[in-house]
Amino acid sequence: MKDNSSENISCTDEDFKATLEVVGGQIPTGNVRVSGAKNAATKLMAASLLTAETVHLNNFPTELLDARSKAAFLTELGVCVDFDREADAVEICARNISPDGLKHYQYEFRTSYLPAAGQLKRNSIARIPYPAASLKGTDVKFTDLRGSMGLVLAGLLAKGVTRVENVWMALRGYNNLLSKLSKLGIEYRLPEGSDQKHS
């Protein structure tokens, strides 16, 4: 394997605000290799912690942000994660997994609970990241029903104020949402003149 690094792959605010411009009127030509699915890749990384043997994963999406961030977390636990960009592969060996080397819990990847099972099996104790520790309030826009509630919950955990556009997206699918937030002691504000009949 050729890339034994878990280099800094965390995203900055500027990364998330970056814009991709796609020029129209083009016809794609050529061939590309389709890598393994993200959801499978990150789950297999977690599953590799269940054994002390070296696990080889092929056709792996080695440039995936979630995979790189999870690799950084596993490395802190004493797991050897060895990416091979050219072969689209990764080797993972959790023989020396231990929570003793973990310095912090702020790693940015989803399904942060997945590495718990392997740790419990091997060490009878588990440490998992707490991504919300680095969340900051910002402007967000609801685009679907389930995602809207996820943004509300993220806003509760974030520092500062989160301003939400298209709040009707959540109100149309969650009965008496605003009233329930109030009953839970959650502070929120609606702009003056907002239609609150769905609250």
N, C-alpha and C positions, 0 to 999 in steps of 0.2 A: 504494500500500500504506500501511497506517495504523499499524503497530506495528513500529518498527524497534528494539525493545529485546530484549535477552537478559537480562532482570532475574533476580535471584537466585532460582533455582528448585530449589536443592538442598534435600533433605529432612533434617529433624532426626530424632533418635531419637523425639521426641514424635509426629512425623507418622506414623511407622511403627507406633506403638503406639495410634493413634487408633482408636476403635471406631464402627462404623456400626450403628445399630439400625433394623431394618426392621419396621414395624408390620404385622401380618397382617390378613387380612380385607378387603383393598383390591383393587379391580379397576382395572388401568391403563386410562386413556382418553386420547385425543389423538394427536398426531403428533410424531415426532422425526426429525431428519435423521441418517442413519447416515454417519459419516465414513469415510474411507479406513482401511485396515488398518494397524495399528502396524508390523508386520513389513515391509510394503511402504514405508511412509512413511520409516522410518529408512534403509532401503537406497537409496531414491531420493535422499535427502539426500546420502549418500555418493557416489552415481553422479554427482551434479551437479558434483562436483569435477573430473571428467574433462574438462570443457570450460571455456573462458574466456568463453563466452556466458552470458547470464542465463537461468536455468532457472525456469519457472513451474510450480508444482505446485498443482493445484486439488483440492477436496474433501479437504483436508489436515487431519489431527487437530491443530490448532494448540495445544491445551492439553495435549497429551501430554507427560508428564514426560521421557521419553527423548528426544523431539524437541527440547524446550527445552534440555535439558542438552547435547545434541549441538550445538545451535545456539551455545551459549556457547563450546564448544570450537572450533568452526569460526570464530567471530568472532575468537578469539585468534590464529587462523592467518591473519587478514586477509581472511576470506571475509565478504561482505555477506549477511546473512540477514534478510529482511524479512517478518515475519508480518502477515497481515491477518485478525484474528479474525472480523470480520463476514462476510467472504467465504469463510472457511475455506480460505485459500490462503497460499502462501509463495513468495517470490522468492529465489533463491540465485544469487549471482554470485561465482565463485572466480577472477576475473581476476587479483587481487593476492595469491593464496595464497602464504604463506611461513611457515616455522617460526620465524622470528626473533622474533616477538612473543609466543610461547608462554611464559608465566610459571611454570606448574606442570603437573602431569599428573594431578591428582586431580579427575576429572570422573565423575559417577555416571550412566553409561548403559551398556547392554549392547552387545554386538557392537562393542566399541571398536576392533577391528582394521579395520573397514570403510573408514574414511577413508584408510587407507594407500595404496590403489591410486591414487586421484586425486593424492595428494601425490607419489607416485613418478613418475607420468606427467608432472606439471607441473614438479617440482623435483628429481627423481632422489634424493630423501631423504624419509623419512616419520617423523613423530612421532605416537604414539598414546597415549591416556590409560592410566593404570595404576590402575584403581579400587580394587584391593586395598590400596593404600597407606593408605586411610582405614577399613579394616575393623577392627572391634573384636569381641572374643569376647563371646558372648551365649548365651542359651538358645534352642535351636531344636528343632523337632519334625519327624521324618521322616514324610512322608505318601505318598511314592511312591518307587519303586526308583531311577530315574535321578536324581531330585532329591536323594535322600539322599546320593549320592556327591558331588554338587555342593556340598552343605553341608559334607561332610567336607573337601573341598579348600579351600573358603572358610575353614574353621576353621584349616587349616594356615597360611594366609596372614595371618590376623587376629592382632592383638595381644591377649594374654591368653588366657583359657580359654573354649572353646565347649562348652557342655553340651548333649548330644543326647538327646532322648526318642525312643522307638520305634526303637532301634538295630537291632532284629530286622529292620526293613524292608530295611536294607542287607545284613545277614548272610544273609538268605534268598536273595539274588540274586547275591552275590559270594563265590566260593569262597575259603575261608581268608583272609578279608579282614583280620582282626586280626593273623594271623601275618605276612601280607605287609606290613602297616604296621610291625610290629616289625622286619622284615628291612630296611626302608628307614630305620631309625633314628628312627621317629616315636614320640614319647611320647604315651601315652594312658592313661586310668585307667577301670576299671569299678567301679561301686558294689559294696560288699561283698554277697555273696549272689547276684550276677548269674549267670545261666546262661551259661557260656562254652563249651558243647559245640559251638557253631557257629564258634568262633574259628579 
